[in-house]
Amino acid sequence: MQQNPNQKPTWGSATFGSFNQPDQIAFIHRVYAWMCGGLVITAFIAYWVGNSATLKHFILGNMFIFYGLMIVELIAVIFLASMVHKISATLAAVVFLLYAALNGFTLSIIFLLYTISSIGSVFIITAGIFGGMSIYGYVTKKDLTTIGNFAIMGLLGLILAMIVNIFLQNNMVSFILSCIGVVIFVLLTAYDTQKLKWLYSIGRTEGNDGEKKEAINGALTLYLDFINLFLDLLRILGKRK
């Protein structure tokens, strides 16, 4: 049955159907181009700040500036995730790039905590795991909804446990939470990749900018999966200075 162009597609039919048409492949390429662009911006700024004594002192040496940046980036990601269907594709792109840049400033702290060689090694490991799970999520015919919902519920529990551990300051608990985080974001990577097929179908119902906005929406989700997977692996495998 042909999909009504004005009707939002359902998850199953949009996710498990054929996904080999040129425009669909172009959408996937656009998603990963945006995600990789965001990661490049974040990595460049984090490295730049981490290797600049002046910027390190200004940003990481001042708690008001550091936490102020974290608050602004939190506002940016919440705004983009909740308003992506209501704003223009251009504004969505600007907010996504702004968030990636702000994340670079705050993530620069890892260069104070870990050696550059271990950061690079963990990044390569993260890219390999992320790539493998993305391919699985893309090609599998299995419905990953249950796994995705389980991972999302686990993420909520993980966040609560991390908040509690801020006060406990227990290193063993922190290690265990990082291991759990790796499992959660590995599962979410596969689920969110499969979800791109659904986002593409939704984008086609949203007018000229629909696919562009959904590409940025998908890129943001995968970007967050990658960054969080990287940070959890870094806490486990990273060599501290």
N, C-alpha and C positions, 0 to 999 in steps of 0.2 A: 504494500500500500504506500502510495506516495505521501511524503510529509507535507502537511499544510505549511507554507512559508511563513505564516503569521502565528503559528502555534509552536510553543516551546517544545523541543524534542524530549522524549522520555529517555531515561538513563540507558536502559537495556538496548533498545533499537539503535540508539546513536553510538553506543560504545562497542558493540560486538559485531557491527556490520562491516562491510568492505571499507578498507581505508587505503586505497592505492590510486586514487584519482589525483591528477596533477595539482589541483587547487588545495586538496587536503594535505598533500606532501609539502606544498608551499607554506601552509599554515604551520605545520610542525617545524619547518626550517625557521620560520619567523619567531616561534616561541623560543627555540634554543638559541637563536641569534640574540634575542633580547636578554635571555638568562645569562649567556656567556658575556655579553656586553656589561651587564650589571656586575658580574664576578670580576671582570677585568678592572672596572672602575674601583670596586671595593679593594681589590688586592693592591692596585697602584697607590691609592691614597693611604692604605694601612702601612705599606712599605715606606712610603714617603715620610709619613709622620713618625714611624718607628725609627727612622734613621736621621731625623732632624732633631738636634738637641733643643732648639728653640721651640719647635712645635710640640715636642714631647712635654716640655716644661709648661707650655701654655695650656695644652689640652689635658694631658694626663696628670699634671701637677696641680690642677685646679679642680676640685671636686664639683664646684658649681657649674663650670663649663662642661665637664665630662658628663655629669648626670643630666645637664640641660640638653646636650646633644642626644642622649639616650631617649629623653622624653620627646624631643622633636621627631626623632626617627620612628618612635612608637606611634605618634600621632599620624605621621606620613603613611605608615604601613596600614594602620586601621582605616584611614581615610580612603586609601586606594582600594583596599579589599572590600569595603562597604559601598563605595560610590562609583566603582569602575563602570557600572552600567548606566550611570546618570551623567557622567562627565564626558567630555570629548576625548578622542583617542590621543590628541596632542597633549592635553593636560595629564592624562593617565601616564603617558611616556615621561613627561617632565617629573611627575611625582615619583615614578619608579626610579629614575636616574638619580633624583635627589636622595631617595632612601638609600640607594646603593652607595652614594658618596658619603652620607652621614654614617653608614655602617662601617665604612672604611676608617673614619676617624676614631670610632669607638673600638673597633677591632685591632687598632694599632697597638693596643696594650699587650697583645700576644708576643710582640717582638721584645718586650721587656721580660717576659716570663719564660720563653722557650728559645732554643737555639734556632738560627735560620735554617740549618740543615734539616732539623727534625720537622720544622714547619713545612719545608718543601717536600720531604718524604711523606708526611701525613696528607698533604694536598694531593699528591699523586695517588696514594692509596684511596683517598676519598673519591677522586675522579674515576678510578677503576670500579669501585663498588657502585657508585652512582650510575655510571654508564651501563654496567651490567644489569642493574635493576630497572633502569629506564628501558633497555631493550626488552627485558622480560615483560614489563608492563605494556609495551607497545605491541608485542607479537602474540601475547597469550590470549586465548579465547575464554579463559576462566574468568568468571565474575569476581573481581577483587573488592566488591563493596563491603562484604563482611570483614575482610582483612583491614580495609581502610577505616571502617567504623571502629574496629577494635584498636587500631593504632591511634586514632583520634582520642578515644577514651583514655588510652594509656598515656597520651601526651598531656591531657588535663591532669591526670594523677601525678605525672612526672613534674609538672610545673608546681603543683602544691607541695610535693616532697622537696623540691629545690628551695622553695620559699622557707620551709621549716628548717632545712639544713643551713640556711643563711645564719640562723641563730645558734644552731648546734655546732657548726664548724667542724663536722666530723669527716675526716679524710676518707675513711672506708665507705661511708655512706655516699660521699661525692663520687667515688670510683664506681660503686654499684649503680648509681643513678646515670652515670655516663655510659655504662655498658647497656643499661636499659634504653637509654636515648639512642644509641646506635641501632638497636633492633627496631625501635619505633620509626626512625627516619629511613631506614632501609625499606621497611614495609610501605611507608608513605610515599617513597619515591616511585615504587611500582604502581601504587594506586593512583597517584597524581598524574603519572604518565598516561595510564589508561584513561583517566578523566579528560585528557586533552581532546580525545575524539568527541566527547560530549560537548566540550567548550566550543569546538569548531562548529558543531551543529547548531548550538545556541547563537553563535556569532552570525550565522547566516540569516537569522531571524531579526537581527538588530539594526538593519540598515547598512549604509555604506561603511561606517566606522566599526561595525559590529565585530568583524573578524580581527581587526587591529586591536580593539580593546580586549577581546578574549585572549589574544596572543600575549598581551602584556599581563593579563590576569594569570594565565598559565605560567608565564615566565616568573612572575613573583612567587608563585607557589613552589615551583621547582628550585628557585634561587634560595628560598628559605629552607627547603629540605637539604640542599647541598651545604649551606653555611652551618646549619645545626649539626649535620652529620660530621662535617669537618671539625667543629669545635669539640664534639664528644670524643671523636677519635684522637684529637690532639691532647685532651685531658688524660686519655688512656696511654697513648704511645709517645707523646711528645717528651723530649728531653729538656728538663728545666735548666735554666742558667744557674 
